[in-house]
């Protein structure tokens, strides 16, 4: 041991007045901060006074003499665990000396005081003296984690949870109600009914006494869950001590979703009208967030061009959804069902009959090379609604063109269309187009098309109708004469045959006369 190898010095053990331990504390001299079972690398501070002056003294804390399993040496830098030995050239009599020993506190230790030993060795009056000075080290700390609060959402944005919500944040506030700082706190949570989700783990570096630390979990709620508060468990591990901590999150949220209004643009709808704007105003009320909001329309009398809307985590408020619809041929009261999360809200829309437009066509004689021929159309409003802003476009084949006076060449830009301000029910309008026929036009029938587009007094949509017919290009007198004397392969063949017959008859008649 330490006394080995000392020659010419007498040895005594406790024969002189013994040193006295005057202070024992943790962490720092005279500190009152406690330690708890399971804490590691804790400085144990021991102060003593020797009544004798000691030369070549050595001092260390002996943790193995009385309670070897409660306080344990710390293995530093890979060396075997053992005491920290302090060597002094001289310890003056009556002077306070402080030494420190890093210890690990057993996790199984109970709170209370434990007898430990301070070993002191030194030379006084040429005699080597050794003492084992007893002192008490107190383990009075406790570690305990509780849940101070739990709520859905975050501190800045709390929410009221309701059945069917998925992957929503749940905040749990952990509080240290012990009297020591909790370090390297391990936390685990696995949701249980009516919640579900993956196990989640956290590590908190430190929670001082009486302070809190929030953690945010992610959970989903079964759709068949009922309102109420449900026990959940969080596992904690502090200084090797494992515990289950209960808390009760509440499912208290509710939402009411309903259709409050609808709008049509235009407000008056006609059969076969396109791109009608149908707006559905949906109200989400309650103290919670709606997990999802699906809105669509369905009707046997309207074709939906938009499709379904899908929203997630919808807060309270008024929402509007716009659908583009095409009306069909049915008139009268028709039903549009607004489907909100599968629930149908029927809306009655009255569909008016579209105005029937009668069109007749009259033409003058068209001949190749003839200008300013007349093509005339009669359009009649046979319905009961006034037509507005009527635009008529005439589409012609290449050999027939709209006549453009030489005095107004820019008239070619608008010559093929005519605008009619309005046409009341029963009223008829004559559309007259002057056309030129190309001299290269061959006689025959050529297709033409009249396109009509109009509005009613409240519709942005343009209703349309097309009228298809044929115009006839007749040959001129010169063409008829030319056609009569035109030698084609067929006519040449016919003439050859006729000439051969005539020659044959002449030869035959001459032979008969000679015989007579």
Residue pairs with C-beta under 8 A, 6 or more apart in sequence:
2 58
2 85
2 121
3 11
3 121
3 128
3 130
6 128
9 123
9 126
9 127
9 128
10 126
10 127
10 128
11 127
11 128
11 130
12 127
12 128
12 129
12 130
13 129
13 130
13 131
14 129
14 130
14 131
14 132
15 127
15 129
16 52
16 124
16 127
16 129
17 51
17 52
18 51
18 131
18 133
19 48
19 49
19 50
19 51
19 118
19 120
19 131
19 133
20 48
20 49
20 51
20 133
21 46
21 47
21 48
21 118
21 133
21 134
21 135
22 47
22 48
22 49
22 96
23 29
23 30
23 45
23 46
23 47
23 98
24 44
24 45
24 46
24 47
24 135
24 136
24 137
24 138
25 31
25 32
25 45
26 33
26 34
26 35
26 42
26 43
26 44
26 45
27 33
27 42
27 43
27 45
28 43
28 45
29 45
29 47
29 98
31 45
33 180
34 138
34 139
34 140
34 141
34 179
34 180
35 42
35 105
35 139
35 140
35 141
35 180
36 105
36 139
36 141
36 142
36 143
36 178
36 179
36 180
36 239
37 105
37 106
37 107
37 108
37 109
37 110
37 111
37 139
37 141
37 143
37 239
37 240
37 241
38 105
38 106
38 107
38 143
38 238
38 239
38 240
38 241
39 104
39 105
39 141
39 180
39 239
40 74
40 104
40 105
40 239
41 74
41 102
41 104
42 102
42 103
42 104
42 105
43 100
43 101
43 102
44 61
44 71
44 100
44 101
44 102
44 103
44 137
45 98
45 99
45 100
46 61
46 98
46 99
46 100
46 101
46 118
46 135
47 96
47 97
47 98
47 99
48 59
48 96
48 97
48 118
48 120
48 133
49 94
49 95
49 96
49 97
50 91
50 93
50 94
50 95
50 97
50 120
50 122
51 93
51 94
52 93
52 122
52 124
52 129
53 90
53 91
53 92
53 93
53 124
54 88
54 90
54 91
54 120
54 122
54 123
54 124
54 129
55 89
55 90
55 122
55 123
55 124
56 87
56 88
56 89
56 122
56 123
57 87
57 88
57 89
57 90
57 91
57 120
57 121
57 122
57 123
58 85
58 86
58 87
58 88
58 119
58 120
58 121
58 122
59 85
59 86
59 88
59 97
59 99
59 118
59 119
59 120
59 121
60 83
60 84
60 85
60 86
60 99
60 101
60 118
60 119
61 83
61 84
61 99
61 101
61 116
61 117
61 118
61 119
62 83
62 116
62 117
62 118
62 119
62 132
63 71
63 72
63 73
63 83
63 101
63 103
63 116
63 117
65 116
65 117
65 132
66 114
66 115
66 116
66 117
66 134
67 114
67 115
67 116
69 106
70 105
70 106
70 109
70 114
70 139
71 103
71 104
71 105
71 106
71 114
71 116
71 137
72 81
72 103
72 104
72 105
72 106
73 81
73 82
73 83
73 101
73 102
73 103
73 104
74 81
74 102
74 103
74 104
75 81
76 102
83 101
84 99
84 100
84 101
84 102
86 99
88 97
88 122
91 97
91 122
99 118
105 139
105 239
107 239
107 240
107 241
109 139
110 139
111 139
111 140
111 141
111 142
112 138
112 139
112 140
113 136
113 137
113 138
113 139
114 136
114 137
114 138
114 139
115 134
115 135
115 136
116 134
116 135
116 136
116 137
117 132
117 133
117 134
117 135
118 132
118 133
118 134
118 135
119 130
119 131
119 132
119 133
120 130
120 131
120 133
121 128
121 129
121 130
121 131
122 128
122 129
123 129
140 179
141 178
141 179
141 180
142 178
142 179
142 180
143 176
143 178
143 180
143 182
143 238
143 239
143 241
144 176
144 177
144 178
144 243
145 174
145 175
145 176
145 177
145 178
145 182
145 185
145 207
145 236
145 238
145 243
145 245
146 174
146 175
146 177
146 245
147 172
147 173
147 174
147 175
147 234
147 245
147 246
147 247
148 173
148 174
148 175
148 212
149 171
149 172
149 173
150 170
150 171
150 172
150 173
150 232
150 247
150 248
150 249
151 158
151 170
151 171
151 249
152 158
152 159
152 160
152 161
152 168
152 169
152 170
152 171
152 249
152 253
153 159
153 168
153 169
153 171
154 169
154 171
154 216
155 171
155 214
159 168
159 253
159 288
159 289
160 252
160 253
160 254
160 286
160 287
160 288
160 289
161 168
161 170
161 221
161 249
161 250
161 251
161 252
161 253
161 288
162 221
162 251
162 253
162 254
162 255
162 286
162 288
162 289
162 291
163 194
163 221
163 222
163 223
163 224
163 225
163 226
163 251
164 221
164 222
164 223
164 291
165 220
165 221
165 253
165 289
165 291
165 313
166 220
166 221
166 291
167 197
167 218
167 219
167 220
168 218
168 219
168 220
168 221
169 216
169 217
169 218
170 195
170 216
170 217
170 218
170 219
170 249
171 214
171 215
171 216
171 217
172 189
172 214
172 215
172 216
172 217
172 234
172 247
173 212
173 213
173 214
174 185
174 187
174 204
174 207
174 212
174 213
174 214
174 215
174 234
174 236
174 245
175 207
175 210
175 211
175 212
176 182
176 207
176 208
176 209
176 210
176 211
176 212
177 209
177 210
178 209
179 209
180 209
181 206
181 207
181 208
181 209
182 204
182 206
182 207
182 208
182 238
182 239
183 205
183 206
183 238
183 239
184 203
184 204
184 205
184 206
184 238
185 203
185 204
185 205
185 206
185 207
185 236
185 237
185 238
186 201
186 202
186 203
186 236
186 237
186 238
187 201
187 202
187 203
187 204
187 215
187 234
187 235
187 236
188 199
188 200
188 201
188 202
188 234
188 235
189 199
189 200
189 201
189 217
189 232
189 233
189 234
189 235
190 199
190 200
191 197
191 217
191 219
191 220
191 232
192 230
192 232
192 233
193 222
193 225
193 230
194 221
194 222
194 224
194 225
194 226
194 230
194 251
195 219
195 220
195 221
195 222
195 230
195 232
195 249
196 219
196 220
196 221
196 222
197 217
197 218
197 219
197 220
200 217
200 218
202 215
204 213
204 215
207 213
221 251
225 251
226 251
227 250
227 251
227 252
227 254
228 250
228 251
229 248
229 249
229 250
229 251
230 248
230 249
230 250
230 251
231 246
231 247
231 248
232 246
232 247
232 248
232 249
233 244
233 245
233 246
234 244
234 245
234 246
234 247
235 242
235 243
235 244
235 245
236 242
236 243
236 244
236 245
237 243
252 287
252 288
253 286
253 287
253 288
253 289
254 286
254 287
254 288
255 284
255 285
255 286
255 288
255 289
255 290
255 316
256 283
256 284
256 285
256 286
257 282
257 283
257 284
257 285
257 290
257 293
257 340
257 341
258 282
258 283
258 285
258 340
258 345
259 280
259 281
259 282
259 283
259 338
259 340
259 345
259 347
260 281
260 282
260 283
260 318
261 281
262 278
262 279
262 280
262 281
262 336
262 338
262 347
263 277
263 278
263 279
263 281
264 276
264 277
264 278
264 279
264 349
265 276
265 277
265 279
265 460
266 276
266 456
266 458
266 459
266 460
266 461
267 458
268 352
268 456
268 458
268 459
269 276
269 327
269 349
269 350
269 351
269 352
270 327
270 351
270 352
270 353
270 354
270 355
270 385
270 456
270 459
270 463
271 327
271 328
271 329
271 330
271 331
271 351
271 352
271 353
271 354
272 326
272 327
272 328
272 329
272 354
272 463
273 326
273 327
273 354
273 459
273 461
273 463
274 326
274 327
274 461
275 305
275 324
275 325
275 326
275 461
276 302
276 324
276 325
276 326
276 327
276 461
277 322
277 323
277 324
277 325
278 297
278 302
278 322
278 323
278 324
278 325
278 336
279 320
279 321
279 322
279 323
280 295
280 297
280 320
280 321
280 323
280 338
281 318
281 319
281 320
282 293
282 295
282 318
282 319
282 320
282 321
282 340
283 317
283 318
283 319
284 290
284 293
284 314
284 315
284 316
284 317
284 318
284 319
285 316
286 316
287 316
289 313
289 314
289 315
290 313
290 314
290 315
291 312
291 313
292 310
292 311
292 312
292 313
292 314
292 341
293 309
293 310
293 311
293 312
293 314
293 319
293 340
293 341
294 308
294 309
294 310
294 311
294 339
294 340
294 341
294 342
295 308
295 309
295 321
295 338
295 339
295 340
296 304
296 307
296 308
296 309
296 338
296 339
297 304
297 306
297 323
297 325
297 336
297 337
297 338
297 339
298 304
298 336
298 337
298 339
298 344
299 325
299 334
299 335
299 336
299 337
300 335
301 327
301 328
301 330
301 334
301 335
301 336
301 351
302 325
302 326
302 327
302 328
302 334
302 336
302 349
303 325
303 326
303 328
304 323
304 324
304 325
305 323
305 324
305 325
305 326
306 322
306 323
306 324
309 321
311 319
325 336
327 334
327 351
330 351
331 351
331 352
331 353
332 350
332 351
333 348
333 349
333 350
333 351
334 348
334 349
334 350
334 351
335 346
335 347
335 348
335 349
336 346
336 347
336 349
337 344
337 345
337 346
337 347
338 344
338 345
338 346
338 347
339 345
352 385
353 383
353 384
354 383
354 463
355 381
355 382
355 383
355 384
355 385
355 387
355 425
355 456
355 463
356 382
356 383
357 379
357 380
357 381
357 382
357 383
357 387
357 452
357 465
358 378
358 379
358 380
358 382
359 377
359 378
359 379
359 380
359 450
359 452
359 465
359 467
360 377
360 378
361 375
361 376
361 377
361 378
361 450
361 467
361 469
362 375
362 376
362 377
362 378
363 373
363 374
363 375
363 376
363 471
363 472
364 373
364 374
364 375
365 373
365 474
366 373
366 400
366 435
366 437
366 471
366 472
366 473
366 474
367 373
367 437
367 473
367 474
367 475
367 476
368 437
368 438
368 439
368 440
368 441
368 442
368 443
368 473
368 475
368 476
368 479
369 437
369 438
369 439
369 441
369 476
370 436
370 437
370 476
371 403
371 436
371 437
372 403
372 434
372 435
372 436
373 434
373 435
373 436
373 437
374 432
374 433
374 434
374 435
375 394
375 432
375 433
375 434
375 435
375 448
375 471
376 430
376 431
376 432
376 433
377 392
377 430
377 431
377 432
377 433
377 450
377 467
378 428
378 429
378 430
378 431
379 390
379 392
379 423
379 428
379 429
379 431
379 452
380 426
380 427
380 428
380 429
381 387
381 423
381 424
381 425
381 426
381 427
381 428
382 425
382 426
383 425
384 425
385 425
385 456
386 422
386 423
386 424
386 425
386 456
386 457
387 422
387 423
387 454
387 455
387 456
388 421
388 422
388 454
388 455
388 456
388 457
389 419
389 421
389 422
389 454
389 455
390 419
390 420
390 421
390 422
390 423
390 429
390 452
390 453
390 454
391 417
391 418
391 419
391 420
391 452
391 453
391 454
392 417
392 418
392 419
392 420
392 431
392 450
392 451
392 452
393 416
393 417
393 450
393 451
393 453
394 402
394 416
394 417
394 431
394 433
394 448
394 449
394 450
394 451
395 416
395 448
395 449
395 450
395 451
396 402
396 416
396 435
396 446
396 448
397 446
397 447
397 448
398 438
399 437
399 438
399 440
399 441
399 446
399 473
400 435
400 436
400 437
400 438
400 441
400 446
400 448
400 471
400 473
401 435
401 436
401 438
402 412
402 415
402 416
402 433
402 434
402 435
402 436
403 415
403 434
403 435
403 436
404 411
404 412
404 415
405 411
416 433
418 431
418 433
420 429
423 429
423 454
431 450
437 473
441 473
442 473
443 473
443 474
443 475
443 479
444 472
444 473
445 470
445 471
445 472
445 473
446 470
446 471
446 472
446 473
447 468
447 469
447 470
448 468
448 469
448 470
448 471
449 466
449 467
449 468
450 466
450 467
450 469
451 464
451 465
451 466
452 464
452 465
452 466
452 467
453 462
453 463
453 464
454 462
454 463
455 461
455 462
455 463
456 463
475 483
